[in-house]
C-alpha cells in the first residue's frame, strides 16, 4: 500500500492530536528508516531521542523476544528478575546506595510519579523553569511552561512557580520553606536545545538544601547516553534527590523510571501510587539490554561524534547559521531566521529526518551509534537546504 493511501487511512481513524503524518515508515535498521514507498532516510531524530542504539538493535530485539516468550506480564503484585536487575542498575547509576526506583511506561508518567512524591514532603510548592517541558498529562503539564500547551486545560494541579532558566537570583528569591522541589532539565530540548548555564545546577543544589527542598532533575530526554553520560547532570558534579528517565531507556519499547535518593527514597508507601504495566518483564528486559549495549563504548562515541557534528556544522560558516548548542548527541542548530520548520520539511524531502522545536532552531538527535562518516552527507546537504529557505 502506498504512502498516500496509508496517510488517508490514518486521517480517517486517528484523533487529530498530531496533525497529518509527514511520512508512514515501515522499517528501520541502524541509523536508517524506510517509508511505505521504499524510500530510505537518515534518521537524525531517533524518534525524539528514543532509539539511541538505532533501529532493530539486535541485542534489544533478542532480549524482548526471549522475555516475551517466557514471561510477559504478572502485574506489580509480583516481581520478576529482569525488573529487579534493572532497578538495581539504575539505582547504582546515581551513586547512592539508598536509591529506590519506581517504573513507568513513559517520561510524562515518570514525572507524574515524581510530582506526587514531592507532595509527600508535606509541602506543595514546586519551582520549575521557564521554557520547560515535562509532559502532557495533567500533572506533568502543570510543570510545563508553554502557555499553548497549558491554557486549554487549565486549571492545572499544584502550586507551580516558574523562574527564568539559569537565573540564580530569581530561583533564590522564589525558594522558601514552602518549596517541596526545584525541577530542572539539564538541556531544555523542546525549548530549542538550551543547555543549563554553567554553575546553575550546583546553585540549585545549594538553594534546595538551604530551604529543605528536593532537587529534581528531568533526564527523560538527556539521560542514558544522549548527552554522552548515563546521567547528564553528573557531568556538572551535582547529586539529585529525584531523577526521571524514559525515552532512551527502552530504545523504542515503552519504559520509564522515577529514581529517588536520600530522604526522598522512603517517601512513597504502599497504596500511594501504582501502574499496571510499569516495569513489566518485557520492558525491564529492554532496559537491561540497553544498559548492556551502553557499556560497549557508546557513550564515548556519543561525545566524540556529537562534538564533531557541532564543529562540522559551525565550520560551514553559513550566513543562516548563528551557532550550534547542546551536549553530546542532542544539538540545536540556531538559525538567523525563523525558517526551521520549512528547512525540516525540505530535509525530509531530501531524505533526512530532523525537527524544529522552535521557529529558529533545528534539533538533531541522531542515534548514539552514528559516526562522522554516517552524518557527513547531512552536513554537506545543509547549506543547500538553508539556501532554499533563506
N, C-alpha and C positions, 0 to 999 in steps of 0.2 A: 504494500500500500504506500502511496506517495506521501511526501511531507505535507502537501496541501490538503489531501484527504484526511490525514490524521489530525491536522490542526482544526479542520472543520468539525470533526467528531469531538475533539476536546472542548471546543467552544459550545457545543450543543449540550454537554452534560456537566461540565465543571462550573462551580461558582466563579464569579469574575473577581477573585481575590488577587490574581496575579496579572490580569490582562491576557492578551493573546500570546501564546508561547512563540518565541522567536525561531525556535527550531524544535524538532522532535528527534531526540537522539535514541539510537537503538543499540549501540555497542561502544564499549570503551576498553582500551588496553594501554597500560602505562600512562604516558602523557597525552594520548590522543583519544578523540571521540569520533564516532561516525554517525551521521544523521540517516533518516529514513530513505534518503535518495542515494545513500552510499558515499557521500562526500566526507572527507577526513578533515578534522580540525585539531589544532594545537590548543590544548586546554591550559590557559594561564589563569584560571579562576578556581579550579579544584572544587567545584560545587560550593562556592563561598567558603574556601579554606577547610574543606572536609576531607577530600581524597588526597591527603598528603603523600601517601605511598603510591599514588597513581591508581588507575582503574584496573579492576580484576587482579589485584595483587595476589599472587599465588599463595602466600602464607596466610593471608586473611581469609581467602576463599576456602582454603583447605580446613582452617580452624572452624569456620562457620558450618561448613558441610559436615564435618565429623561430629561436631557437637549436636547439630540438629538431628543427626542420625542416631544419637544415643539418648539425649535428654534435652528437650526444647523449652519446657516451661513447667514450673511447680508452684508458683506464687511465692510471695515473701513470708508466708507462714513457715517456709522451709528454706534451706540454703543449698548451694551447690559448690563444688570445688572450684570451678572457674570464677565464680563470684568472690569467694574468699581470697583467692590468689590475686585477682585484680585489685581488690580493696587493699590488700597488703602492699602491693606495688605502688599504688597511687599514694597511700599514706607515707610510704618510705620516701617518695619524691619530695615531700615537704621538709624532711629532716627532723620532724617532731615525732618522738616515739609514742606520744599520746594521740596522734591524729586519728580521726574517725571519718568514715565515708558513708554518704547516702547516695544511692544510684538513681538516676532518672533516665528518661528517653531522649532528652534534648537540652539545649542550653537554657531556654526560657524556663523549663521545669527545674533545672538546677538552681537558677536564680530565684524562682518561687520558693524552693526549699530553704535557701539561704535567707530570704526575706522573712519567712515565717520564723526561722531560727532566731533572727535578731529580736523579734518580739518577746522571746523567752528571757531576754536580759532584764525585762521589766521596764524597758524604755521603748518609745515608739518613733523617735525621730531618726531618719536616715539622711545623710548628706551625700548627694550624688553630683555628678559633673555635668555642666552644660556641654552639649554635643554628644552625650552618652547614648548608647543603645544597649539594652539588656534583654529585649524580647517583646513578644506581642501579647502574651497572656496578661490578665488584668494587673497582677502584682508586678510583674516584670515591666509592664508598660508604665506603671506609676513611677518607676525608676528611670525611665527613658525620657530624654529631654525634648525630643522633636514634637512641636505642637501639632504638626499634621497627623502624627500617629495618635496623639493623646486626646485631642479635643473631641472627636466623635464619640468617645467612650467615657468621658467624664460624667460624674465624679469618680475618681480613681482611689484605690486604697492608700492608706498610710499618710504619715506626715513626712513628706519628702521635700528637702530643700536643695536647690541647685546652686552651685557656685561655679565660677569660671574655671575651666580645666587648667591646672597649673598655677593657680593664684593662691599662694600660701597664705597671704594676709586675709583673703576672703574666706578661706577654709578655717583659719584660726578664729575669725570673727563669728562664723556660723556654728562652730563646735561648742557645746556646753554640756552640763551634767545630764541633760535630757537626751543626748545623742546616743543611739544604740549602735550605729555603724557608719563608717565612711566607706563609700563604694567608688572604686576606680577601675578603669581599663588601662592596661599597660600601653596599648595602642588603640585609639578610637577608630575602628575600621569603618563604620558606617558614616562617620563624620569626615571622611576623606583621608583616612590613614594618617592620623595625627598621633605621633608618639608622645608619651608623657614627658614633660620637660625635665631636664636633669635636676635631681635633688628633690623633686616633688613627692615621689613615693616615700623617701626617707622622712621628709617633713610630715607627711600624712601619718606615718607610723608614730612619730613623736607626738603629734597632736591627738591622735586616738588614745595613746597611753595617758596623756595628760588629763583627758576628760573621762577616761574609763570606757571608751567605746571600742568596738571591734573594727579592725581593718579588713575590709572585704575586697578582694581583687577578682574581677571577672576575667578569666583566662579562656573563655569559651572559644574565641577566635585566635587568640595569641599563643595558647599553650600547646604542648606536645609537639614541639619542633618547628612550629610555624615561624617563630621569631628566632630560631636557632638554639633554643634551650627547651628543656622539658617544661619548665615554668618560667615564663618570660620575666616576671618580676624579680626572680632570684638574681638576675644579672645586675640588678640595682642594689643588691645586698640587703634586701628587705624581707622580713618574715610576715606572713599574713595569718589572720585568725580564721578567715573564711576564703576558700578558693572555689570557683565554679569552672567546670570543664565540660566540653562536649565536642562538637564538630570533628576534629581530627582523631578523637579517641577511638572511633569505630571504623574509620576510613570508608564511610558510607553506610555502615549499619548503625541504626539509631541507638545511641548510648551517651549518657551524660553523668556528671558526678558533682556533688557538693561535698567538699572536704573541710572539716573543721579541726582546729588545733587548740591547744591550751584550754582555757575555761570554756570556750565555745564548743569543744568536743563533747561535753557532757550535758549540754542544754536540752537536746531533743530526747524525749522519753516515749515509751510505747503509747500508741493511740493518738499522738500529736501530729503525725504526718504519715503518708503512705503512697504506694504506687503499685499498680497491678503488674506492669511489665518491666519496671526499672530494675536493672541488674539481673535480668533473666540469664540462664546459662549461655544462650547463643550470643547475646550482647556482650557478656563477660568474656567469652571466647574470642570475639572480635577484638575487644580491648586488649587482651593479653597478647594476641598476635601482633597488634600494632606496636605495643611496647617491645616485643621481641625484635621486630624489624628496626625500630629506632635505635637499638643497641649496635647496629651494624654500620655506623658511620653516616647515618642520615642527617643527624644534627650538624655535623661538621660540613656536610655538603650544602645544607640549607644556608649556613652562614656564608660559606665561600661563594656559592652561586648567587645568593641574594646580593652580596656586595658587588659581584661582577655585574649583575644586571643593572643595579643602580648606577654604577660607574659608566657602563656602556651607553645607557640612555642619556645621561648627562653629557657624555663625551660627544654625542651627536651635535651639540651646540645649536640645536634647532631654536629658532626665534619664538616658537609657540610653546616651548617647554621652559617653565620657570625653575623647576628643580624636581628632585625625587626625594621622598621622605619615607620613613618606615623602619622596620627591623627585619633582618633575615629575609624570608620569602613572603613578606607582607609589605608591599610597596605601593605608594601613591605617586603617580606622575602628575605633578601640579602644572596645569596649563595656564597660559596668559589670557585665555578667553574661555567663556562658558560654552564649550562645544564638546564636552566629554561624551555626552550621550550619542551625538552624531558620530564621533570617532569610534566609539564602541560598536555601533551598528556597522560602520564601514569595516572595522576589524573582523567582525563576524562574517561579513560577506567575503572577506579575503582569507578566511579560514583560521581566525584567531579568536578564542573565547576570553573576553575581559569584561569589566563592567565599569559603570560610572556612579560611584556612591554620592558624588556631589557634582554640580554642573561644571566645575572646572578641574575635576580630578578623575584620573583613570586608576582603578585598582587592579593590581597584579598580585595574584596568589598562586603561582604555579605549584605543581606537585614538588614536594621536598626532594625528590629523587632527580629532578631535572638538572641538566648540566648546561654550561655556557653554549656548548655546541647545539643543544636542543633549542635554545632560546635565541640564538643569533639571527635566525630568519625573521623573527618578530621585530627585533631591534632594527634590522635593515629595512623592514617594511614600514616602521612607524613614521618616518618623515613623510612618506607619500600619503599615509592616512591623515596626518595633520595638515598637510598642504591642501588636501581636498576639502577641508573644512576650516580653513584659516581666514 
